[in-house]
Amino acid sequence: MTVLATETASTTAGRGGRATSADGKINLELSPPGSNGPGTNPEQLFAAGYSACFGGAVLAAAGQDKVALKGSDVKVTATVKLNKGEKGFFINVTLDTELAGVEQAKAAALVAKAHTICPYSNATRGNVEVNLLANGKPVKA
C-alpha cells in the first residue's frame, strides 16, 4: 500500500459547532441539517467531497477508455439524504453526473466504471445506498 495523502480535520460541539482542518484551509461554522442555521452541515460537506471525488473518478475512467473529456465537461451533483429508520440514523446518496458531449450509453458506462474507481464509492459500498445517474438517467452499477 502506498499512502497518497493524509488529511486531518476536527470539529468542536458536533453539528452545532465548528469544523477546522489542520492546515487552516477549512474553518467553517456548522449548523444541524434542516435548522436554517448560518453554517453548513456534515451532509453538505459529504456531498461536496463525494461529488468532487466522483468527478475525478469519471475523468479517470474516461482516460482509461480513451474518451476525450475536460474537467469542465463533467458536473457531478451529489444529493445526500439524512434519514431515520428503525435502527437509527443513516444516509443515502444520489450521484447525478452530467457529461457534456457524451452519448448516453457511453456516459452510463463511464459512470458505472467511475463507481468502481472512486474512493468514496469504495468506502460506502455495502453500507450506504448510492443511486447513480448519467445525464439524469438511471445507471446500473
C-alpha positions in Angstrom: 0.0 0.0 0.0 1.1 3.5 -0.8 -0.3 6.4 1.1 -1.0 9.2 -1.4 -2.3 11.8 1.1 -3.2 12.3 4.7 -5.7 15.0 5.7 -6.9 15.9 9.1 -10.0 17.9 10.3 -11.6 18.4 13.6 -14.9 19.6 14.9 -15.9 21.1 18.2 -19.5 21.0 19.6 -20.8 18.5 17.0 -23.4 19.5 14.4 -23.8 23.0 16.0 -20.1 23.8 16.3 -17.1 24.5 14.1 -15.1 22.4 11.7 -11.4 23.2 11.0 -8.6 21.5 9.2 -5.0 21.1 10.4 -3.7 23.3 7.6 -6.3 26.0 8.2 -8.0 25.7 4.8 -11.2 24.7 6.4 -12.7 26.9 9.1 -16.5 26.5 9.0 -19.4 27.2 11.3 -21.7 24.2 11.5 -25.5 24.0 11.9 -27.7 21.0 12.1 -29.3 20.0 8.8 -32.7 21.5 8.3 -32.2 24.0 11.0 -31.7 27.0 8.7 -28.7 28.0 10.9 -25.9 30.1 9.5 -23.4 27.2 9.0 -23.1 24.2 6.7 -23.7 20.7 7.9 -22.0 17.3 7.6 -24.3 16.1 4.9 -23.4 19.1 2.7 -19.8 18.5 3.3 -20.1 14.8 2.5 -22.0 15.8 -0.7 -19.2 18.2 -1.7 -16.5 15.7 -1.1 -18.2 12.8 -2.8 -19.1 14.8 -5.9 -15.6 16.1 -6.2 -14.1 12.6 -5.8 -16.6 11.0 -8.1 -15.9 13.7 -10.8 -12.2 12.8 -10.6 -13.1 9.1 -11.0 -15.2 9.9 -14.1 -12.3 11.7 -15.6 -10.0 8.7 -14.7 -12.5 6.3 -16.3 -12.7 8.5 -19.4 -8.9 8.5 -19.7 -8.8 4.7 -19.3 -11.4 4.3 -22.1 -9.8 7.0 -24.3 -12.8 9.3 -24.1 -11.8 12.9 -24.6 -13.2 14.8 -21.6 -12.1 18.1 -20.0 -12.8 18.7 -16.3 -15.4 21.4 -17.4 -17.3 18.7 -19.3 -18.1 16.8 -16.1 -20.5 18.0 -13.4 -21.5 15.7 -10.5 -24.3 16.7 -8.3 -24.5 14.7 -5.1 -27.7 14.6 -3.1 -27.2 13.3 0.4 -30.3 12.5 2.5 -30.2 12.1 6.2 -32.8 9.5 7.3 -34.1 8.0 10.5 -35.2 4.4 10.5 -35.9 1.6 12.9 -32.2 1.1 13.5 -31.3 4.7 13.8 -29.9 7.4 11.5 -28.5 6.7 8.1 -27.7 8.4 4.8 -28.3 7.6 1.2 -26.8 9.3 -1.8 -27.7 10.1 -5.4 -24.9 11.0 -7.8 -26.1 12.7 -11.0 -23.3 13.0 -13.5 -23.7 15.4 -16.4 -21.2 14.6 -19.2 -21.2 17.2 -22.0 -21.0 15.8 -25.5 -21.0 12.1 -24.5 -23.7 9.8 -25.9 -25.9 8.2 -23.2 -24.7 4.6 -23.4 -21.1 5.8 -23.1 -22.0 8.2 -20.3 -23.7 5.4 -18.4 -20.7 3.1 -18.9 -18.3 5.8 -17.6 -20.4 6.5 -14.5 -20.6 2.8 -13.7 -16.8 2.4 -14.1 -16.2 5.5 -12.0 -18.2 3.9 -9.2 -15.6 1.1 -9.1 -12.7 3.6 -9.0 -14.0 6.3 -6.7 -12.6 6.0 -3.1 -15.8 7.4 -1.6 -17.8 4.8 -3.6 -15.4 2.1 -2.3 -15.7 3.3 1.3 -19.6 3.4 1.2 -20.2 0.2 -0.8 -22.4 -2.3 1.1 -23.2 0.3 3.7 -24.8 3.3 2.0 -27.3 3.1 -0.8 -25.9 5.0 -3.7 -28.0 5.7 -6.8 -26.2 6.6 -10.0 -27.5 8.8 -12.8 -25.8 9.7 -16.1 -27.3 12.9 -17.6 -30.4 12.4 -15.3 -31.0 8.8 -16.3 -30.5 5.8 -14.0 -27.3 3.7 -14.3 -26.9 0.2 -13.1 -23.7 -0.3 -11.2 
